[in-house]
Amino acid sequence: MKPEEIRKLEAFFQKTFQNPNLQVKARPRKDDSAEVYVGDEFLGIVFKDEDDGDYNFSMAILDIDLN
């Protein structure tokens, strides 16, 4: 993803979840997605659909996180 897209996504996540600590970071070897963090904690991946330009956020939730 382009730096401009990452900035827009980060602003969207921060506003939507009312959390200025959310960060969107470029992935080292992938240009179709970025990583989403709260502080140093990894939350998930946001992918760009090249066909229609939409974005998809994927977040895994482990069973141990629910206890």
C-alpha positions in Angstrom: 0.0 0.0 0.0 1.1 3.5 -0.6 2.0 5.7 2.4 -1.0 8.0 1.6 -3.4 5.0 1.9 -1.8 3.9 5.1 -2.2 7.3 6.6 -5.9 7.4 5.6 -6.5 3.9 7.0 -4.8 4.8 10.3 -7.0 8.0 10.6 -10.1 5.9 9.9 -9.2 3.2 12.5 -8.3 5.9 15.1 -11.6 7.8 14.5 -13.8 4.7 14.3 -12.5 3.0 17.4 -11.8 6.3 19.2 -8.3 5.3 20.0 -5.3 7.4 18.9 -2.9 4.5 19.8 -4.0 2.5 16.7 -1.3 2.4 14.1 -1.3 1.0 10.5 2.1 -0.1 9.4 3.4 -1.2 6.0 4.4 -4.8 5.6 8.0 -5.4 4.6 7.4 -7.7 1.6 3.8 -7.2 0.8 2.2 -4.2 -1.0 -1.4 -5.3 -1.0 -1.9 -5.1 2.8 -0.8 -3.5 6.0 -0.6 -4.4 9.7 -2.8 -2.9 12.4 -1.5 -2.4 15.9 -2.5 -0.9 19.2 0.7 0.3 20.7 3.1 -2.7 20.2 0.3 -5.3 20.1 -0.6 -6.7 16.7 -4.3 -6.7 15.9 -4.7 -7.9 12.4 -4.1 -7.2 8.7 -6.0 -4.8 6.4 -6.1 -6.0 2.7 -6.8 -3.9 -0.3 -9.1 -5.4 -3.0 -7.5 -4.3 -6.2 -10.6 -5.0 -8.3 -12.9 -2.6 -6.5 -10.6 -0.6 -4.3 -12.3 -1.6 -1.0 -10.4 -2.7 2.1 -10.9 -5.8 4.3 -9.8 -6.0 7.9 -8.9 -9.5 9.2 -8.4 -10.1 12.9 -7.8 -13.5 14.5 -9.1 -14.0 18.1 -7.5 -16.8 20.0 -9.5 -18.8 22.5 -7.0 -17.9 25.3 -7.7 -14.2 24.7 -11.3 -14.8 25.6 -10.6 -16.1 29.1 
